[in-house]
Amino acid sequence: MDRRFHGAACKTCRRRGRKCTRELPKCSTCLAKGIECEGYALKWSGLASRGKLAGKSSMPAASDPRSERDKVVSGDAPVVTHEDATEFLLDYHLFEVAPRLCIDNETMRNPYTQYILPLAVQDPALLYACAALAACHFSVRLMDPSFHVQSLRFKGKAMRRLQEQLWAEQNALDESKLATILMLTLTDLCLGGYSNFDAHFTAARKLIDLRGSRKTPGAFVEQYIAWLDIMSAASTTRKPKFNSKDISLLRGHSSEWSYDVFPCPPDQFEIVATLVELHRSLDDPRDPSLEVLTKVYDLKHKVLCLPMHTERGESWLHVTEAYRHAIVLYMVRLFDLTSDEDEILWLTQSVFHHSKSTPASTGWADNILWPLFHAGLEFRDERRKQWLRERAALMQRSGGFRNVDTVMSTLERVWASEERLDYLSLLTSEGLGSMVPV
C-alpha cells in the first residue's frame, strides 16, 4: 500500500521542536521514540473568520434547539451557504461530532480526531461521509431540515465515490474504505429511519477478510463495525455478519476495547453476541431446545456474576451496571425465560437507578439508550415513563442521533398496548425493522 502524508508536522513534533515525517496516521518520528503521536491539526479555510466560531474550538452547546436555530437565523451564529457548507461541516465534525462519539466527551484519545479525520483529508469518499454525518448531527440537534438534505447529498456522494474505488482490489485494501463504511453506518444511525445496515456490514465483512492481518490502529474500525453489526442484529431479525469469536480475534490479547467508544465492556458484550448467535441458530425461535435454554441460563448466571467495572470512576460503573441488568432483561424476553415479577422489577429498577445516576447531557448518559429501551419495555409507572421521555429528549439533543426518537416511538406503541409483547413479536412488528437502540 502506498504511504500517505499530511501537509504539516504532527502536534507532538511541533510541540517538541522535532522534524516530523508527516506519515498518516502516525508519524515515524513519534513511533521510533516510543511516544504517543497526538495526530495532525486539521484546518479548513473559511470558518475561523465567521460568526461566533471565530477563534474558538467549539460551537455553543445546544441547550434549546429552537433557540439555537433562532441564533443561526438572526446572524448570531455562523450562516452557512452552499459554497462553504463542506468547510463548516468538517469543522463542526471535528469540534462537535467527534467528542460525542466517545463515552467520555473529554477523552484525549479520540480516534475520530486522531485517525478518521486525518485519513479523510486524503480520501474524498471518507471526507464526504464525515460531512454527511456532521450535517445529519447538526440537523438533529438544531432541528434544521436544510441540513438533513445536505446530509443525504453528502451521503450520496460518499457512496458513489466508494463504489467507484472498490472496483480495484488495491484500492479496496486501503484502510480509508473501511473507515468510510463506518462513517456511513453512523450516518444511517444518526438519520434514525430506513438504513443500509445490512449492505454496510456485508461490505465491511468482505473488506476485513480481504485485508487479512492488516488492521486499522488498535483494530478500532473493525471492532466498532462488528459492535454495531451485532447490536443491530440484537434488535432486529437480521443475522449478524460477525460473531463472538470475531470479537475476541479483533481484540487480540487485550481485555479492553482499543478506544473509548463502546459503552458495554467486552466481557458483557461477548455474552450479548453469544445470545444473538444462539437465537439466530434456532429452527423455531419460539421453541428453543433444552440444550439452548441451558446455555442461556448459564449465560444469565455468568453476566450477573461478572465483576463490577469500577476502573474508570462512578459514571462508568453506572453505565456498565445498566448494561449488565439490561442484558438479563433482553435474554428473558428473547428466549421467554421463566421469571417472576419480583425479578423483572429488580432488573428494571436497577437499570432505572443507574441510568438516573449518570449526569444528563454527557457521553455517559447519551450511551445508555440500549439499557433504557429494555427497561422501558417493562415500565408500567407513568412517572418513570415521563422521566424516560424527558431523558430521551436530552439524549437526542446532546448526542445528536435521531435513533433516540425511533426508539421512543417504539416504546410509546408498547406502552399504549394492553398486552405484554414477547421480544420476537417486537422484532417482527412493523416499525422495528431498522431500529438500533445504541
N, C-alpha and C positions, 0 to 999 in steps of 0.2 A: 504494500500500500504506500502511495506517495505521502511524504511528510508534508504537513501544512504549518504555516507560520502566521503569527499575529503581527499586526503593523507596528506595535510598540512593545517595550520591555514589560515583563510582568510586575505586579505590585511589589513582590518580595525583593527582586533585583533592584528596582528603582529605590526602594527604601534603604537597601544595604549598599547602594552605590556599586553594584557588580554588573558585569557585562552579561546580558541575557541572550540565550539562544533563540528566544521567541517561539519555540515549538508549541504546538497545540496537542493535547490540552494542558500539559505541564512542561515547563522549560527544563532542559537538561542540566542547567547550572544548579537549580534547586535540588533536582534529583541526585546529582553527583555529590552534593554537600549533605544529603540526607535530611533536608529541611522541607517544611511544608511550602509548596508553591501556592501563593494566595490568589492566583489567577490573574486575568488581564482586565484593566479598566476599560469599560465599554462606553463609548461616547458616540451619539448620533447627533449630527448637527441640526440646529433649528429649534430645539426645545429649551435650551438653557436661557434664552432671552425672552421667553414667553410667559406672561402671567405670573401666578404665584409660585410656579415651579422654578423660577429663575434663581439659580444658585442653591437650590435645595436638593436634598437626596430623596425626598418622598413627597407624594401627594397628600393633601389633608385627608384624615380619616373620615369615612362616610358615616357620620353619626346618624344622620337622617337622609335617606336617599333623595327625597323630594327637594329638601333644602339645598343639597349639594348640586342637584341638577339646575336649580334656580341660580346658583352661583355661576355655573357654566354659561347659562343664557345671559346673565347680567354682565358678564365680562370679568368677574372677579376671579374666575378660574380659567385655565387655558381653553381657547377656542380652536378647535381642530378642523382644518379644511381638508379637502380631498388630497391636496398636494403634500401636506405634511403629516398625513394620518399614520404612515408607516413609522416615521421617526417618533411621533408621540407614543404610539402603541408599544414600541420596543423599549422606550424609557419607562413607560408605565409597567411593562412586564418586569423590567429589572428591579424597580423600586417598590412595586405594589403586589404583583402576582407572585413572583419568586419567593418572597418571605412567607406568603400564606400557603405555599405548597409544602412547607416543613411543619412539623408538630410544634417545635419551639420557634416562634417567629423571630427570635433574637439570635438564633444559632449562627456562628461564623462559618460553619462547614455546610454551605448551601450548594448542592450540586447543580442547581439551575443557574446561579450566578457564576459559579466557578467552572462549570463544564458545559452545560447546554448552550448558554448564550454565546460564549466564545466560539463554540463549534458552529453556531448559526451564522456567525459573521462570514463563514467560508462556504455556506451551503444555502442556496435560495429556498429550497423546499422546507428546510428546518426553520429558516427565517420567517417564511410566510406562516408556518404552523404556530410559531411563537406569537406572531402578530394576531393570528386568529384567536388564540386562547386569551390574549390580552384584551381584544375587542369584546369578546363574549363576557369576560370578567367585568370589564368596565360597564357593559350594558346591564348586567345583573345588579351590580352594586348601586348604580345611579338610575336604574330604570330608563335607560336611553335606548329606544328601539333603533335609532340610526346606527348605533354601534353593533347591534345584533346583525344588521345587514352587512356591516363591514366584516364581522366575524365569518359569516358564510362566504363572503367574497374571498377573503384570505385563505379560508379552509379549502375552497375550490382550487385556488392557485397552488397551494401546497400539495394537494393530491395529484394535480396534473403534473407538476414537476417531479414528484416522487415516482409516479408511474413511468415517466419518460426515463428516469435514471435507473430504474430497476430492470430495464431490458438487458443491460450488460452485467454479467456476473461480477466483474471487477468493481463496478460502481455499487452493486448490491452489498459487497463486503464492507464498504465504508461504514464506520460506526454512526455517521450522521443520519443514515437512512433509518436505523433502528430508533435513534433519538426522535426522528420526525414522526414515526408511528406512535411513540409515547405521547408526544405533544398533541397529535391529532386525537388520540384516545381521551386525553384530558380535556380537549376542546369539546368533544361529544358529551363527556360527563358534565362539563360546565353548561352546555346547552340544555341538558335535562330532559330532552324529548327523544325522538327517534335517533338511533345511533347506528354506527357501523362497527360495533364492538367485535362481532364475530369475524368480520373481514380483517380488522386491525390485528386481532390476536392470531389469526391464521397466518397472515403475512409475517408477523413478528416471529412466530414459531419457526417458519421456514428460514428466515434470515439468521436466527440464532443457531439453527442446525447447520446452515451453510458456513457460518463463521467459525464453527467448531470451538477450538480453545481460545480464540480471540474474544476478549470481553472488554466492555467499557470499564472505566475506572471503578474498582470495587464491585464490578458487575451490577452497578446501580440501576442502569436502564433495564437490564434483563430481569433483575429482581422485581422492579416495580411493575413491569408489564405482566409478569407472572402473578404478582399480587392482585392486580386489577382484574386479570382474567379469572382467577379463582373466586374473588369476591363478587364479580359479576355473575358467575355461574351459580353462586350460592343463593342468589335472589331471583334467578330466572330458571327456565327449563333447559337452557343450552348446556352442552357439555364443554368443560374447560379444555384448553389446549395444553395446559401444564398440570402437573400433579405434585404431590408432596415430595416425591423423590427428586423432581426437578428443583424444587425449592432448596432442598438440602445440598444438591450439587452446586447451585448458584451461590449459596452462602459459603461453600467451602468449609474450612476448619473453624470459621468464626461462629460464635454462638449468638452474634448480634447481626442486625442489618448493617449494610455499609454506610448508610446515611440516615438522617433523622426525618424520614418522610413516611414511616409506617407507624400507625397508632397501635397496632396489635403486635406484640413481641413474637419472635419466631416460635417459641415453644407453644404458644397458644394458636398461632396461625397454622402450624402444621396439623393441628387437630381439626381445624376448620377444613383444610384441604382434604384430609382423610375422610371426613364426614361427607363432603361433596362427592368424592370418588365412590364411596360406599353406596350413596343414594343413586348415583347415575348408573351403577353396575346392576341394579335390581331389574329383573324382568317385569315385576309388578311392584311399583313403588308403594302401593297401598297394602302390600302383603309381604313385608320383609321376612326373610328366613330367620330361624332361631340363631343360626351362626352369626348373621349380620347384627341382630339385636344384641347378642352377647358382646360383640365388638363395640357396639355403640355404648352400652352400659359401662364397659371398661374405659372407654374414652371419656365418658361423663365423670367417672371417678378420678381419672387422670387429671382432667382440667381443673377440677375442684381442689386437687391436692398439690397443684403446681405452686412453687414458692411465689410470694408476693414480689413485685418489682418495685423496689424502693431505691434503686441505684441512681435515679435522676430526680429525686425530690417528690414532694407531695402531689403535684399535678400529674406527674407520670404515674404515680400509684393509683390515683383516681381513674385515669383513662384506662389503664390495664385491668383494674378490677371491674370496671364497667364492661369491658370486653369479656372477661372471664365468665361473668354471670349471664351475659347475653348469649354466649356460645352454648351454655346449657339450655337456655330458653329456645334457642334455634334448634338444637337436636331433639328436644322434647316435641316441638311442633312438627319438625321434618319427618321424624320416624314414629310419631304418635305414641311416645313412650308413656307408660303408666306413671302418673304423677299427681299427687293430691293438691288441693287448693292452697294449703299452707306452704308447700314448697314453691309453687308458682308465685305466691305472694312474696315470699322471701327473696326469690331471684329478681322479681320485678322491683321490689323495694331497694335492693342492693344497687341495681343499675341506676335507679332514680336518684338515690343518695349520692353515689359517686359522680353522676352527671351534674347534679346541683352543686357539688363541691368544686367543680372546675370553674375558674374565673371566666365569665362570659366575654365574647368578642376577642378570644385569644386562639392561637393554633390548637391548644389543648382542647378547648370546648368545641371548636369547629370540626374536630375529627372524631366525635363520638356519635355520629349520625347512625351508624350501624347498630350499636347497642341500644340507642334510644328507639329505633324502629322496632326492634324485637321486644323491648319492654312496653312500648306504646301499644303493641297488639294486644296486651293484657290489661291495659288501663280501663278501669270502669268508673273511676272517680273523676268528676268534672274538674276539680281543682288541678289534678295532675295533667289532664288533657289541655287545660288552658295554659299551664306552665310550659308544656311542650310546644304549644303553638307560638308562644312568645319567644321561647328559646330558639325555635326553628327560624323565626324571622330574623333574630340576631345572627344566627349562623349563616344564613344566606347573605345578609348584608355585609358581614365581616369576611366570611370566606369567599364570597363571590361566585358560588356554584349553584345553578338553578336546580340541580337534582334534589336539593333540600325541599323545594316546593313540590316536586314529583312524589317524594316520599310522603310528605304531609297529605297530599291528595289521596294517596292510598290509605293512610291511616284514617282519614275522615270517612272514607267509604266503609272501612271496617267498623268504626265507632257507630256509624249510622245503622249498621246491620244488627239485628237481634240475635243472630247466630254466631257461635264461635267457630270460625272457619279454620280448618286444618291448613298446614303450610302448603300442601300440594294444591289445594283449591286456590290459594293465593297465587301460587306460581302460574297456574293456568288461567287465571281470571283476566278479563280484559283490562288493559291499562298497566299491567305489571311486567309486560314483556321486555322492556328495556330499562327498568328501574334498577339503579345501583346505589344502595344506601351507604356509600363511603365518602 
